[in-house]
């Protein structure tokens, strides 16, 4: 038995058993394990496990193992969970379209999808999504405030409520402040995700939006503040994380506090100004023009493909990787033209679930699942309907 398998088995027990584990993810140094009941976690047993450096219990339990080993343990832990799920599934009788059967089928499908998508490319995409997911509440809040401000501005300009002219600047500040510094927040999250210091990632992200950038000429081109946007900040912060780790590997301990941040900012900053901002700037323009062209010329075909592809992305969690594209479009236009089209996939799930609710009038267990999952679906969270209702039944998922 390898060390990683031994560690995974000990962690499986100390985390409260397979039925207490919701999901398993990892970054460069730590496991991130979602659990149903944090009270079932045996933190001392985890700490006493060989090669475990630290444990932070909670609903999102984090276990520090260090680079290299964390990948092996994560894979072994997922394999152990998959094996347990198959054993339980094989021993359970089928009883028609009951709530228990649908839950079992949905969980099995989810686990198979997770195993199938455990590839280096898709894991890298998940790490990118981890950077942007924490930003979603701010994107939603500031976006709604911007929408309210737009309505108030129209009322004021149209003469219906001229007194609103004194209020709209307040809403404009609250909605635009976050978007003006979006590159900084992306830089901080990216540096953290890739094993760097968040504040240093924020520093290189701030270079992109700094007004003084307008005084910089690179290869005959005058840079503009914000050029490259979130894509430039993402690349700059990831680079900064690797430079920082490299600098820490050789900097003397007594001088690390001075050498590491200076070298990190200097190298990453120059690379950002000379390469990342020009390249990311062109890529951002291409994304904006490409999305506009696609929906302007491909018509209903584009909508069918985008909406149909969205739910499989949701199943694997890769839909969050679209957030950088949405953020880029918001930076350019003030809105994203893709999200309303993609959201129709979720709307299809709601429609299919409502249809099932009325078709299966005597199946109280399925109707109970639908009633509990529909509110989340209306709020944009489609996984309960996908894994609890439409996907286990098959055809409703395809029709959605």
Secondary structure, DSSP 4 states (H G I P E B T S, - for coil): --HHHHHHHHHHHHTT-GGGEEEEEE-SSEEEEEES-GGG--HHHHHHSTT--EEE-STEEEEE--TTHHHHHHHHHHHHHHHHHHHHHHTSPP-SS-HHHHHHHHHHHHHHHHHHT-SHHHHHHHHHHHHHHTTHHHHHHHHHHHHHHHHHHHHHHTTS-GGGHHHHHHHHHHHHHHHHTHHHHHHHHHHHHTTS-HHHHHHHHHHHH-GGGGG-EETTEE--TTTTHHHHHHHHHHHHHHHHHHHHHHS-GGGHHHHHHHHHHHHHHHHIIIIIHHHHHHHHHHHHHHHHHHHHHSHHHHHHHHHHHHHHHHHHTGGGGGHHHHHHHHHHHSS-TTHHHHHHHHHHHHHHHHHHHHH-TT-HHHHHHHHHHHHHHHTT--HHHIIIIIHHHSHHHHH-
